[in-house]
């Protein structure tokens, strides 16, 4: 069986959702501190970690859980008067806003939030963004003593650092799992299909082996300082349960998207209006007449869109020659698709002009593009 990218929210009836896989469409389309890590880094591989270091690490994990868990909630999505799905969320601010996944609250008519103490609170849907799979609900009241979780910086996340996930896998409330960051710079496809039949993508996604299962969706991925570095969203699995490959939305996407969800109910992304092929191998390089394989190869431009108005050229197909190869944006290298969409999502705004460095007909040129709003 081919592996499936499964949204990790648990459905009460046991169903799982499978993400549509499509050819890449344009975007549109701290180090961990702690005694045990320092010991591990400075200890030869054939030397056992001391018992004191393990005890210190355990104490750190217990303390982290005690501090963080009170702000991690179990969300029940009611439809037709009955709970149709559950997921996880975390308290974002003192106004009682809770961050979770869009697919946790999708189609919900009413929401109940359960705190680790067992206290149940009604919540109202405030805003959703299907492209980042983020959503915000607001509690009718924030229980006394519950503190919002601090947000970290996903740019500082490193492969190999310890992370923990807290959530409600299979309905088992307040469960914590431990793992490491396995990879960075992954992409997740939006569940929204564009008018042209493509999908937008969220860049800079964190891959982790911390066990994530149905019901963990919307819960925090945390560093050992208790800072949120990601929002757990999906697993890659042949069975619908954890197989050691989980994905978390980077917290820097939360920093960008969530304030707009709170104030406006939605988020508007900057828009370039291109479809990209970034998997050019050596055979394709020769066939396409490209001087290099690094870059984002433009296969099509959306008619009337920003790229079209700026004069970018698409090839007309994945394996057709003649398309522009984007190799930099505002002098930042574009070695692959994720570099381009990461810069667009995290560094630009609607109405901003960006300078694209493009290889066209073996010549390097600069193309200014006025970014629009994603349709």
C-alpha positions as CSV (number, residue, x, y, z in Angstrom):
1,X,0.0,0.0,0.0
2,X,1.2,3.5,-0.8
3,X,1.7,5.7,2.3
4,X,-1.0,8.2,2.9
5,X,-0.8,11.6,4.4
6,X,-3.5,11.5,7.0
7,X,-4.9,14.4,9.0
8,X,-4.5,13.4,12.5
9,X,-7.8,14.5,14.0
10,X,-9.8,11.6,15.5
11,X,-13.3,11.1,14.2
12,X,-15.6,9.6,16.8
13,X,-16.8,7.0,14.2
14,X,-13.2,6.0,13.5
15,X,-12.9,7.6,10.1
16,X,-9.7,9.3,8.9
17,X,-9.3,11.9,6.2
18,X,-6.7,11.5,3.4
19,X,-5.0,14.5,1.9
20,X,-5.2,14.8,-1.9
21,X,-1.8,14.4,-3.5
22,X,-1.3,16.6,-6.6
23,X,1.6,17.9,-8.6
24,X,3.3,20.8,-6.8
25,X,1.4,24.0,-7.3
26,X,2.8,27.3,-6.3
27,X,2.7,28.2,-2.6
28,X,-0.2,29.7,-3.2
29,X,-0.6,26.8,-5.2
30,X,16.6,26.3,20.1
31,X,18.6,24.3,20.1
32,X,17.2,22.5,23.2
33,X,18.8,23.3,26.5
34,X,19.2,20.9,29.4
35,X,21.9,18.7,31.1
36,X,21.0,15.5,29.3
37,X,21.4,17.1,25.8
38,X,24.8,18.5,26.6
39,X,25.9,15.1,28.0
40,X,24.6,13.4,24.9
41,X,26.4,15.8,22.6
42,X,29.7,15.4,24.5
43,X,29.5,11.7,25.1
44,X,31.1,9.1,22.7
45,X,28.5,6.9,21.1
46,X,29.7,3.8,22.9
47,X,29.5,5.5,26.4
48,X,26.3,5.2,28.4
49,X,24.6,8.4,29.6
50,X,24.9,8.6,33.4
51,X,22.0,7.9,35.7
52,X,22.1,11.5,37.0
53,X,21.7,12.9,33.5
54,X,18.7,10.6,32.9
55,X,17.1,11.7,36.2
56,X,17.7,15.3,35.3
57,X,16.0,14.8,31.9
58,X,13.1,13.0,33.4
59,X,12.7,15.9,35.9
60,X,12.7,18.3,33.0
61,X,10.0,16.4,31.1
62,X,7.8,16.1,34.2
63,X,8.2,19.8,34.9
64,X,7.4,20.7,31.3
65,X,4.2,18.6,31.3
66,X,3.0,20.2,34.6
67,X,3.5,23.7,33.3
68,X,2.1,23.2,29.8
69,X,-0.6,20.6,30.1
70,X,-3.2,22.9,31.8
71,X,-3.4,24.9,28.6
72,X,-3.8,22.0,26.2
73,X,-7.5,21.2,25.6
74,X,-9.7,18.5,24.1
75,X,-12.0,19.9,21.4
76,X,-15.4,18.3,20.5
77,X,-16.9,19.2,17.2
78,X,-20.8,18.9,17.3
79,X,-22.8,18.4,14.2
80,X,-26.6,17.7,14.2
81,X,-26.5,17.7,18.0
82,X,-23.9,15.0,18.3
83,X,-20.1,15.0,18.6
84,X,-18.8,14.1,15.1
85,X,-15.0,14.5,15.7
86,X,-12.5,15.5,18.3
87,X,-9.0,17.0,18.3
88,X,-6.7,19.1,20.3
89,X,-6.0,22.8,20.8
90,X,-4.0,25.1,23.1
91,X,-4.7,28.4,24.8
92,X,-3.2,31.2,22.7
93,X,-4.0,34.3,24.8
94,X,-5.7,35.6,27.9
95,X,-8.8,36.5,25.9
96,X,-9.5,32.8,25.7
97,X,-8.6,32.2,22.1
98,X,-7.6,28.6,21.3
99,X,-5.5,27.6,18.3
100,X,-6.2,24.3,16.6
101,X,-6.4,22.8,13.1
102,X,-9.0,23.8,10.5
103,X,-9.9,20.2,9.9
104,X,-10.7,19.7,13.6
105,X,-13.4,22.4,13.5
106,X,-14.5,21.9,9.9
107,X,-18.3,21.8,9.4
108,X,-18.8,22.2,13.2
109,X,-22.1,23.7,14.4
110,X,-21.1,23.8,18.1
111,X,-17.9,23.3,20.1
112,X,-17.1,22.1,23.6
113,X,-13.7,22.3,25.0
114,X,-12.6,20.0,27.9
115,X,-9.6,21.1,30.1
116,X,-7.4,18.5,31.8
117,X,-9.3,19.2,35.1
118,X,-12.4,17.9,33.4
119,X,-14.0,21.4,33.2
120,X,-16.1,21.8,30.0
121,X,-16.4,25.2,28.3
122,X,-18.4,26.2,25.3
123,X,-16.4,27.8,22.4
124,X,-17.3,29.8,19.3
125,X,-15.5,29.6,16.0
126,X,-13.6,32.8,15.3
127,X,-11.7,32.2,12.1
128,X,-10.3,29.5,9.8
129,X,-7.6,29.2,7.2
130,X,-7.7,26.0,5.1
131,X,-4.4,26.6,3.4
132,X,-2.4,26.6,6.6
133,X,-4.9,24.2,8.3
134,X,-5.1,26.6,11.2
135,X,-8.3,27.8,13.1
136,X,-9.2,29.8,16.2
137,X,-12.0,29.2,18.5
138,X,-12.8,31.4,21.6
139,X,-13.8,30.1,25.0
140,X,-16.9,31.4,26.7
141,X,-14.6,31.6,29.8
142,X,-11.0,30.9,30.5
143,X,-10.6,28.9,33.7
144,X,-8.7,30.5,36.5
145,X,-5.0,29.8,36.6
146,X,-4.7,28.7,33.0
147,X,-1.8,30.5,31.2
148,X,-1.4,30.8,27.4
149,X,1.4,28.8,26.0
150,X,4.5,30.8,24.9
151,X,5.4,30.8,21.2
152,X,8.9,29.9,20.1
153,X,10.6,30.6,16.7
154,X,10.4,27.8,14.2
155,X,13.5,29.3,12.4
156,X,15.6,28.3,15.4
157,X,14.4,24.7,15.3
158,X,17.1,22.2,14.5
159,X,17.1,18.6,13.2
160,X,17.9,16.3,16.2
161,X,16.5,18.5,18.9
162,X,14.1,17.0,21.4
163,X,10.4,17.9,21.1
164,X,7.3,16.7,22.8
165,X,3.7,16.5,21.6
166,X,0.7,16.9,24.0
167,X,-2.8,16.0,22.9
168,X,-5.6,13.5,22.9
169,X,-4.7,10.5,20.7
170,X,-7.6,8.2,20.2
171,X,-9.5,10.2,22.8
172,X,-6.9,9.5,25.5
173,X,-6.7,12.9,27.1
174,X,-3.6,14.8,28.1
175,X,-1.1,12.4,26.6
176,X,2.5,13.4,26.1
177,X,4.9,11.8,23.7
178,X,8.6,12.5,23.2
179,X,10.7,12.5,20.0
180,X,13.1,14.6,17.9
181,X,12.9,16.9,15.0
182,X,13.5,14.5,12.1
183,X,13.4,17.0,9.2
184,X,12.7,20.6,8.2
185,X,11.4,22.3,5.1
186,X,8.7,19.9,4.3
187,X,5.5,21.0,2.6
188,X,1.8,20.2,3.3
189,X,-0.8,20.5,0.6
190,X,-3.9,22.5,1.3
191,X,-7.2,20.7,1.3
192,X,-8.5,23.4,-0.9
193,X,-8.6,22.8,-4.7
194,X,-8.0,25.9,-6.8
195,X,-10.1,26.9,-9.8
196,X,-7.3,25.6,-12.0
197,X,-7.3,22.2,-10.3
198,X,-4.1,22.7,-8.3
199,X,-3.4,23.0,-4.6
200,X,-1.6,25.6,-2.5
201,X,1.1,24.5,-0.2
202,X,2.3,25.4,3.3
203,X,6.1,25.5,3.5
204,X,8.7,25.1,6.3
205,X,6.7,22.2,7.9
206,X,8.4,20.4,10.7
207,X,8.8,16.6,10.5
208,X,9.0,14.7,13.8
209,X,9.1,11.2,15.1
210,X,7.3,12.1,18.3
211,X,4.3,9.8,18.2
212,X,1.3,11.6,16.7
213,X,-2.0,9.8,16.2
214,X,-5.6,10.6,15.4
215,X,-6.8,13.0,18.0
216,X,-3.4,14.9,18.3
217,X,-4.4,17.3,15.5
218,X,-4.2,20.9,16.6
219,X,-2.1,20.2,19.6
220,X,1.3,21.8,20.3
221,X,4.7,20.5,19.4
222,X,7.0,22.0,22.1
223,X,10.7,22.4,22.7
224,X,12.1,21.4,26.1
225,X,11.6,25.0,27.3
226,X,7.9,24.6,26.9
227,X,7.6,26.9,23.9
228,X,5.3,26.0,21.0
229,X,7.4,25.4,17.9
230,X,4.6,23.7,15.8
231,X,1.0,22.7,15.6
232,X,0.6,19.0,15.0
233,X,-1.4,18.4,11.8
234,X,-0.8,15.2,10.0
235,X,1.0,11.8,9.8
236,X,2.3,9.8,6.9
237,X,1.1,6.3,7.4
238,X,-0.2,3.1,5.7
239,X,-2.6,2.4,8.6
240,X,-3.9,5.7,9.8
241,X,-1.9,5.6,13.0
242,X,1.6,6.7,13.9
243,X,4.5,5.3,11.9
244,X,7.2,7.7,13.0
245,X,6.6,10.4,10.4
246,X,4.5,13.2,11.8
247,X,4.2,16.8,10.5
248,X,3.7,20.1,12.4
249,X,2.7,23.5,11.1
250,X,5.6,25.8,12.0
251,X,4.9,28.2,14.8
252,X,6.0,31.2,12.6
253,X,2.9,30.4,10.5
254,X,0.8,30.7,13.7
255,X,2.4,34.1,14.3
256,X,1.4,35.3,10.9
257,X,-2.0,33.8,10.4
258,X,-3.6,33.6,13.8
259,X,-3.8,37.4,14.6
260,X,-5.6,37.9,11.3
261,X,-8.0,35.0,12.1
262,X,-8.8,36.7,15.4
263,X,-9.4,40.2,13.9
264,X,-10.8,39.4,10.5
265,X,-11.8,35.7,10.5
266,X,-9.5,34.9,7.7
267,X,-5.9,35.4,6.3
268,X,-4.9,36.8,2.9
269,X,-1.7,35.4,1.5
270,X,0.6,37.2,-1.0
271,X,0.2,35.7,-4.4
272,X,2.6,35.2,-7.3
273,X,0.4,33.1,-9.6
274,X,2.7,30.4,-10.9
275,X,2.8,26.6,-11.0
276,X,6.2,25.1,-10.3
277,X,8.1,21.9,-11.0
278,X,11.0,21.7,-8.6
279,X,12.0,18.0,-9.1
280,X,14.2,18.5,-12.1
281,X,16.7,15.6,-12.5
282,X,19.7,15.5,-14.8
283,X,17.7,13.9,-17.7
284,X,15.1,16.6,-17.4
285,X,17.7,19.3,-17.2
286,X,19.1,18.3,-20.5
287,X,15.7,17.9,-22.1
288,X,14.6,21.3,-20.8
289,X,17.8,23.0,-21.8
290,X,18.5,24.3,-18.3
291,X,22.0,25.3,-17.1
292,X,21.3,23.8,-13.6
293,X,18.8,21.7,-11.6
294,X,18.6,24.0,-8.6
295,X,15.7,26.5,-8.7
296,X,11.9,26.6,-9.2
297,X,10.9,25.8,-12.8
298,X,7.8,27.7,-14.0
299,X,5.5,25.4,-15.8
300,X,2.5,27.8,-16.0
301,X,1.4,31.3,-15.0
302,X,-2.1,32.2,-14.0
303,X,-3.7,34.4,-16.7
304,X,-3.9,38.0,-15.5
305,X,-2.1,37.2,-12.3
306,X,1.0,39.0,-10.9
307,X,3.5,36.7,-12.6
308,X,1.7,37.0,-15.9
309,X,1.6,40.8,-15.7
310,X,5.3,40.9,-14.8
311,X,6.1,38.8,-17.9
312,X,7.2,35.5,-16.3
313,X,7.1,32.7,-18.8
314,X,5.7,29.2,-18.2
315,X,6.7,26.1,-20.1
316,X,3.2,24.9,-20.7
317,X,3.9,21.5,-19.1
318,X,6.0,19.7,-16.6
319,X,8.4,18.3,-19.2
320,X,8.1,21.1,-21.7
321,X,11.1,23.5,-22.4
322,X,10.9,27.2,-22.4
323,X,9.9,28.1,-18.9
324,X,11.6,30.5,-16.6
325,X,13.9,29.1,-13.8
326,X,13.5,31.2,-10.6
327,X,16.9,31.0,-8.7
328,X,16.4,33.9,-6.2
329,X,13.9,36.2,-4.7
330,X,15.1,39.5,-3.3
331,X,18.6,38.1,-3.5
332,X,17.7,35.1,-1.3
333,X,18.7,31.8,-3.1
334,X,15.9,29.6,-4.4
335,X,17.3,26.1,-4.6
336,X,13.9,24.4,-4.5
337,X,10.2,25.1,-4.4
338,X,10.1,25.3,-0.6
339,X,12.6,28.2,-0.6
340,X,10.3,30.2,-2.9
341,X,7.1,29.7,-1.0
342,X,8.8,30.0,2.4
343,X,10.0,33.5,1.4
344,X,6.6,34.5,0.0
345,X,4.6,33.2,3.0
346,X,6.9,34.4,5.8
347,X,8.7,37.5,4.4
348,X,6.3,39.3,2.0
349,X,2.9,41.1,2.1
350,X,0.2,41.7,-0.4
351,X,1.0,44.7,-2.5
352,X,4.8,44.3,-2.1
353,X,7.1,44.2,-5.1
354,X,9.7,41.4,-5.1
355,X,12.7,41.0,-7.4
356,X,12.9,37.6,-9.0
357,X,16.2,36.4,-10.4
358,X,15.4,34.2,-13.4
359,X,17.4,32.2,-15.9
360,X,15.7,32.5,-19.3
361,X,17.4,31.3,-22.5
362,X,20.7,30.9,-20.6
363,X,20.6,34.5,-19.6
364,X,20.1,35.7,-16.0
365,X,17.6,38.5,-15.6
366,X,15.8,40.3,-12.9
367,X,12.0,40.5,-13.0
368,X,10.1,42.7,-10.6
369,X,6.7,41.3,-9.6
370,X,4.0,43.2,-7.7
371,X,2.4,40.5,-5.4
372,X,-1.4,40.2,-5.4
373,X,-3.8,38.6,-3.0
374,X,-4.3,34.8,-3.2
375,X,-7.7,34.1,-4.8
